[in-house]
Amino acid sequence: MPDARLPAQPTPPSWQRFAHGVVLGAALLLSACSPQQASARAAPESLAPLVKKVLPAVVNIAITETVSGGDVLGKIPPELRDTPLGREFRRRFGDKREQVAGAGSGFIIDSSGIIVTNNHVVDRADKIIVSLTDGRQLTAKVIGRDELTDVAVIKVQSDAPLPSVTWGDSSKAEVGDWILAAGNPFGLGGSVSVGIISAERRDLGSGPFDNFLQLDAPINPGNSGGPVFNMDGQVIGVSSVIVSPTGASVGIGFAIPSEAVSRTVAQLLSKGSIERGWLGVAVDDRDAGVTIASVDRTGPAAKAGIRAGDVVVAVGGDRIESSRGLIRAVAVVPPGDRVEVTVRRQGREIEIPVSVGRRPNEQAPG
């Protein structure tokens, strides 16, 4: 997906002297509710109590990586290229190999120092420095990362327990719900912005597991990996992508739902990598449903008796509406476990138990 996924934005070392300020994004004006709206969750008159509760667990992430001068110039955000900062970058780096700084965000999910962020924030990092809201800077190491879901887990060491936040249930979030996004936009330091969930289940074409929450809260380069909170202060998403002609916020941002992130984080913490389920089929989305186009002769589906032409109706009792839905449903099944795959064949629905295999190639169809 060209220009949609946010890279870790290069930030000149001088930016690290900026104070870590907290910017309250907007004040919320509430209209009177009709009796039919009385049960809807109202936004508070001020978000200050929520910000004070959650912001200590939000961190700024600075990374360095070794790149050539040409690579550096290509990573300058478009909105900075003709500024004094952009000109200083061109003057300093030229064609030399240098350590270039980047900025991102993350949040502490366990008081022992476990931090969640985006994979694209840390995937090429030679060194990771985490800045806390109390001013401390701690070196972090990567525990595990997953490119397909754009999730990474890093860890810092601290003499005392660190402030942390908890997961919320993104499956209960609805379009129109208020959210608070926190992070490190443009490397300026801890900031927050407010908005609503404007859409769900967005597929941006960036990978087989796209299932983003669309947000109208301002999200900019540097917000990558930052948490998206519900009004209870629970993490229901992780900022990951903006779609913009300028590279800066135009009011549309996308977050990975916590339902997917928390599951990925749990696997990375326990195994250091992700093992996804695999059927060994290629599928087509047709009017009749998700149709099996071909079957890998040595794959789990073939061994279980699934045939080309079968239409997948459900996996584990959950209805399947699209090929991406099938991929996601199978991927979360641990390899080696059995799952009931319901197919429609010659007008009849048949339940077929399948021992799910381990996904041999991250680009495999299903």
C-alpha positions as CSV (number, residue, x, y, z in Angstrom):
1,M,0.0,0.0,0.0
2,P,2.0,3.0,-1.2
3,D,2.6,5.8,1.3
4,A,-0.1,4.5,3.7
5,R,2.0,2.8,6.4
6,L,3.9,5.1,8.6
7,P,7.7,4.6,8.8
8,A,9.6,5.5,11.9
9,Q,10.1,9.2,11.1
10,P,13.7,10.5,11.2
11,T,14.2,13.1,13.9
12,P,17.3,15.2,14.3
13,P,19.1,14.7,17.6
14,S,18.3,18.3,18.6
15,W,14.6,17.4,18.8
16,Q,15.4,15.3,21.9
17,R,15.7,18.6,23.8
18,F,12.1,19.4,23.3
19,A,10.1,19.2,26.5
20,H,7.7,16.3,26.8
21,G,4.5,18.4,26.9
22,V,1.0,17.2,27.1
23,V,-1.3,18.8,24.6
24,L,-5.0,18.3,25.2
25,G,-6.3,18.0,21.7
26,A,-9.8,19.4,22.0
27,A,-12.6,20.4,24.4
28,L,-15.8,18.4,23.9
29,L,-19.1,20.1,23.7
30,L,-22.1,17.9,24.5
31,S,-25.6,18.4,23.2
32,A,-28.6,17.3,25.2
33,C,-29.6,13.7,24.8
34,S,-33.0,12.6,23.7
35,P,-34.7,9.9,25.7
36,Q,-33.6,7.4,23.0
37,Q,-30.0,8.5,23.4
38,A,-30.0,8.4,27.2
39,S,-28.3,5.0,27.3
40,A,-25.4,6.2,25.1
41,R,-22.0,6.7,26.7
42,A,-21.5,10.5,27.2
43,A,-18.0,12.1,27.0
44,P,-16.8,13.7,30.1
45,E,-16.7,17.5,30.4
46,S,-12.9,17.3,30.6
47,L,-10.5,14.6,29.6
48,A,-7.9,15.8,32.1
49,P,-8.7,13.0,34.7
50,L,-8.4,10.3,32.0
51,V,-5.1,11.8,30.6
52,K,-3.6,11.9,34.1
53,K,-4.6,8.3,34.6
54,V,-3.2,6.8,31.4
55,L,-0.4,9.1,30.2
56,P,2.3,7.9,32.6
57,A,2.2,4.5,30.8
58,V,2.6,6.1,27.4
59,V,6.3,6.3,26.2
60,N,8.3,8.0,23.5
61,I,10.5,5.7,21.5
62,A,13.7,7.0,19.9
63,I,15.6,4.6,17.6
64,T,18.9,4.9,15.7
65,E,19.8,2.9,12.6
66,T,22.8,3.0,10.3
67,V,21.9,4.1,6.8
68,S,23.6,5.7,3.9
69,G,23.2,9.4,3.2
70,G,20.8,8.8,0.3
71,D,18.6,6.7,2.6
72,V,18.5,9.5,5.1
73,L,17.4,12.1,2.6
74,G,14.7,9.8,1.4
75,K,13.3,9.4,4.9
76,I,12.9,13.1,5.6
77,P,9.1,13.7,5.9
78,P,7.8,15.7,3.0
79,E,6.5,18.4,5.3
80,L,10.1,18.9,6.7
81,R,12.1,18.8,3.5
82,D,12.1,22.5,2.8
83,T,12.4,23.6,6.4
84,P,15.6,24.6,8.2
85,L,15.6,21.1,9.8
86,G,15.4,19.4,6.4
87,R,18.2,21.6,5.0
88,E,20.3,20.8,8.0
89,F,19.8,17.1,7.4
90,R,21.0,17.4,3.8
91,R,24.0,19.4,4.9
92,R,25.1,17.0,7.7
93,F,24.5,13.6,6.2
94,G,25.4,14.0,2.5
95,D,26.5,10.6,1.1
96,K,28.1,9.3,4.3
97,R,26.9,6.4,6.4
98,E,25.5,7.7,9.6
99,Q,23.4,6.9,12.6
100,V,20.0,8.5,11.9
101,A,17.4,9.0,14.6
102,G,13.7,8.1,14.4
103,A,10.7,8.7,16.7
104,G,7.7,6.6,17.6
105,S,5.4,5.8,20.5
106,G,4.5,2.9,22.7
107,F,2.8,2.0,25.9
108,I,3.6,-0.1,29.0
109,I,1.3,-3.1,29.3
110,D,3.1,-4.7,32.2
111,S,4.7,-3.0,35.2
112,S,7.9,-5.1,34.7
113,G,8.7,-3.0,31.7
114,I,6.9,-4.8,28.8
115,I,6.1,-2.2,26.1
116,V,3.9,-2.6,23.0
117,T,4.6,-0.6,19.8
118,N,4.5,-1.0,16.0
119,N,6.9,-3.3,14.2
120,H,7.7,-0.6,11.7
121,V,8.9,1.6,14.5
122,V,11.7,-0.8,15.7
123,D,12.3,-3.3,12.9
124,R,15.5,-1.7,11.7
125,A,16.7,-0.2,14.9
126,D,20.3,-0.6,16.1
127,K,19.5,1.0,19.4
128,I,16.2,1.8,21.1
129,I,15.8,4.4,23.8
130,V,12.5,4.7,25.7
131,S,11.6,8.0,27.4
132,L,9.1,8.0,30.3
133,T,6.9,10.9,31.3
134,D,9.0,11.3,34.5
135,G,12.0,12.2,32.3
136,R,13.9,8.9,32.6
137,Q,15.4,7.3,29.5
138,L,15.9,3.6,29.4
139,T,17.5,1.3,26.8
140,A,15.1,-1.3,25.4
141,K,15.5,-4.6,23.7
142,V,13.2,-6.3,21.3
143,I,11.3,-9.3,22.7
144,G,9.5,-10.2,19.5
145,R,7.9,-8.6,16.5
146,D,5.4,-9.6,13.8
147,E,5.5,-7.9,10.4
148,L,2.1,-9.0,9.2
149,T,0.2,-7.4,12.1
150,D,2.7,-4.6,12.6
151,V,3.1,-5.4,16.3
152,A,6.3,-5.5,18.3
153,V,7.1,-6.0,22.0
154,I,10.1,-4.4,23.6
155,K,11.3,-4.5,27.2
156,V,13.1,-2.0,29.5
157,Q,14.7,-2.7,32.9
158,S,13.6,-0.6,35.9
159,D,14.4,-0.8,39.6
160,A,10.8,-0.1,40.5
161,P,7.4,-1.2,38.9
162,L,6.4,1.1,36.0
163,P,2.9,2.5,35.4
164,S,0.9,0.4,33.0
165,V,-2.4,0.2,31.2
166,T,-4.8,-2.6,30.5
167,W,-6.4,-4.0,27.4
168,G,-9.9,-3.2,26.5
169,D,-12.2,-5.2,24.2
170,S,-12.2,-3.7,20.8
171,S,-15.0,-6.0,19.7
172,K,-17.3,-4.0,21.9
173,A,-16.3,-0.7,20.4
174,E,-18.8,1.0,18.1
175,V,-18.7,3.6,15.4
176,G,-19.3,6.9,17.2
177,D,-17.6,6.0,20.4
178,W,-15.2,8.6,21.9
179,I,-11.5,7.7,21.9
180,L,-8.3,9.3,23.2
181,A,-5.1,8.8,21.2
182,A,-1.7,9.3,22.8
183,G,1.8,9.4,21.4
184,N,4.8,11.3,20.2
185,P,3.8,13.3,17.1
186,F,6.8,14.6,15.1
187,G,9.0,13.7,17.9
188,L,7.7,16.6,20.0
189,G,7.0,14.5,23.1
190,G,3.9,13.1,24.9
191,S,0.7,14.4,23.4
192,V,-2.9,13.4,23.3
193,S,-5.8,14.0,20.8
194,V,-9.4,13.2,20.9
195,G,-12.0,11.9,18.4
196,I,-14.4,9.1,17.7
197,I,-14.3,5.8,15.9
198,S,-15.5,6.7,12.5
199,A,-15.5,3.2,10.9
200,E,-14.6,-0.4,11.6
201,R,-13.0,-3.3,9.7
202,R,-11.1,-1.2,7.2
203,D,-9.0,-3.1,4.7
204,L,-6.2,-0.9,3.4
205,G,-4.6,-3.5,1.2
206,S,-1.4,-3.6,3.3
207,G,-1.6,-7.3,4.3
208,P,-3.9,-10.3,4.7
209,F,-4.8,-9.3,8.3
210,D,-6.0,-5.8,7.7
211,N,-8.9,-5.1,10.0
212,F,-8.4,-1.5,11.1
213,L,-10.4,0.8,13.3
214,Q,-10.7,4.2,11.5
215,L,-10.3,7.2,13.7
216,D,-10.9,10.9,13.3
217,A,-8.5,11.8,16.1
218,P,-5.4,13.6,14.7
219,I,-2.6,11.1,14.2
220,N,0.8,12.1,12.8
221,P,4.2,10.7,12.1
222,G,5.6,9.7,15.5
223,N,2.2,8.6,16.8
224,S,3.0,5.1,15.4
225,G,2.7,2.5,18.1
226,G,0.8,4.8,20.5
227,P,-2.3,3.6,22.3
228,V,-5.9,4.4,21.6
229,F,-8.0,4.5,24.7
230,N,-11.7,4.2,25.4
231,M,-13.3,6.5,28.0
232,D,-12.5,3.9,30.7
233,G,-8.8,4.3,30.0
234,Q,-8.4,0.8,28.4
235,V,-6.4,0.3,25.2
236,I,-8.7,-0.7,22.4
237,G,-6.3,0.0,19.5
238,V,-2.7,0.8,18.5
239,S,-2.1,3.7,16.1
240,S,-0.4,2.3,12.9
241,V,-1.4,4.0,9.7
242,I,-2.4,7.4,8.2
243,V,-3.6,8.0,4.7
244,S,-2.7,11.4,3.6
245,P,-1.4,13.2,0.5
246,T,1.0,15.3,2.6
247,G,2.2,12.6,5.1
248,A,0.7,14.6,8.0
249,S,-2.8,14.2,9.5
250,V,-5.8,15.1,7.4
251,G,-8.2,13.8,10.1
252,I,-8.1,10.1,9.1
253,G,-6.0,7.6,11.1
254,F,-6.1,3.9,11.5
255,A,-5.5,1.7,14.5
256,I,-5.0,-2.1,14.9
257,P,-7.8,-3.4,17.2
258,S,-6.7,-4.5,20.6
259,E,-8.4,-7.9,20.0
260,A,-5.7,-8.7,17.4
261,V,-2.8,-6.9,19.2
262,S,-3.3,-8.5,22.6
263,R,-3.3,-12.0,21.0
264,T,-0.2,-11.2,19.1
265,V,1.5,-9.8,22.1
266,A,0.7,-12.9,24.2
267,Q,2.3,-15.2,21.6
268,L,5.4,-13.0,21.3
269,L,5.9,-12.9,25.0
270,S,5.5,-16.7,25.3
271,K,7.4,-17.8,22.2
272,G,9.1,-14.8,20.7
273,S,7.5,-15.4,17.3
274,I,4.0,-16.0,15.8
275,E,2.7,-19.4,14.7
276,R,-0.3,-19.1,12.5
277,G,-2.8,-21.8,11.5
278,W,-2.9,-22.9,7.8
279,L,-5.4,-24.9,5.8
280,G,-3.5,-25.2,2.5
281,V,-6.1,-23.8,0.1
282,A,-6.6,-21.0,-2.4
283,V,-10.0,-19.3,-2.3
284,D,-12.1,-17.0,-4.4
285,D,-14.8,-14.5,-3.2
286,R,-17.8,-15.2,-5.3
287,D,-21.5,-14.4,-5.1
288,A,-22.0,-17.9,-3.7
289,G,-19.5,-17.3,-0.9
290,V,-15.9,-18.1,-0.2
291,T,-15.2,-20.9,-2.7
292,I,-12.2,-23.2,-2.6
293,A,-10.4,-22.7,-5.9
294,S,-7.6,-25.2,-5.3
295,V,-6.2,-27.4,-2.5
296,D,-2.6,-28.1,-1.6
297,R,-2.3,-31.9,-2.0
298,T,-0.1,-32.3,1.1
299,G,-1.9,-29.6,3.1
300,P,-4.3,-30.1,6.1
301,A,-7.5,-29.3,4.1
302,A,-6.7,-32.1,1.5
303,K,-6.0,-34.6,4.3
304,A,-9.3,-33.8,5.9
305,G,-11.3,-34.2,2.7
306,I,-12.0,-30.6,1.7
307,R,-12.2,-30.3,-2.1
308,A,-12.0,-27.6,-4.8
309,G,-15.5,-26.2,-5.4
310,D,-16.5,-26.5,-1.7
311,V,-17.9,-23.2,-0.3
312,V,-16.6,-22.4,3.2
313,V,-19.6,-21.4,5.4
314,A,-18.0,-21.4,8.9
315,V,-14.9,-22.1,10.9
316,G,-15.3,-23.2,14.5
317,G,-18.9,-22.3,14.3
318,D,-18.2,-18.7,13.2
319,R,-19.7,-17.6,9.9
320,I,-17.2,-16.8,7.1
321,E,-18.1,-13.9,4.9
322,S,-14.9,-13.3,2.9
323,S,-11.6,-14.8,2.0
324,R,-9.9,-12.5,4.5
325,G,-12.3,-13.6,7.1
326,L,-11.3,-17.2,6.4
327,I,-7.6,-16.4,6.6
328,R,-8.0,-14.6,10.0
329,A,-10.2,-17.3,11.4
330,V,-7.7,-20.1,10.5
331,A,-4.7,-18.1,11.5
332,V,-5.7,-17.8,15.1
333,V,-6.1,-21.5,15.5
334,P,-2.9,-22.9,17.1
335,P,-1.1,-25.3,14.6
336,G,-1.9,-28.9,15.6
337,D,-5.4,-28.1,17.0
338,R,-8.5,-29.4,15.3
339,V,-11.2,-27.1,14.1
340,E,-14.6,-27.8,12.5
341,V,-14.8,-26.3,9.0
342,T,-18.3,-26.1,7.6
343,V,-18.5,-26.3,3.8
344,R,-21.4,-26.3,1.4
345,R,-21.1,-29.1,-1.2
346,Q,-23.8,-30.0,-3.7
347,G,-26.4,-28.1,-1.8
348,R,-25.6,-29.7,1.6
349,E,-23.6,-28.3,4.5
350,I,-21.0,-30.6,5.8
351,E,-18.8,-30.2,8.9
352,I,-15.3,-31.4,8.4
353,P,-12.8,-31.6,11.3
354,V,-9.4,-30.3,10.2
355,S,-6.1,-30.6,12.0
356,V,-4.7,-27.1,11.3
357,G,-1.1,-27.0,10.0
358,R,1.6,-24.4,10.6
359,R,1.6,-21.6,8.1
360,P,4.7,-22.3,6.0
361,N,4.8,-19.0,4.2
362,E,3.5,-15.7,5.5
363,Q,2.1,-14.9,2.1
364,A,0.2,-18.2,1.8
365,P,-3.5,-17.8,0.8
366,G,-5.2,-19.6,3.6
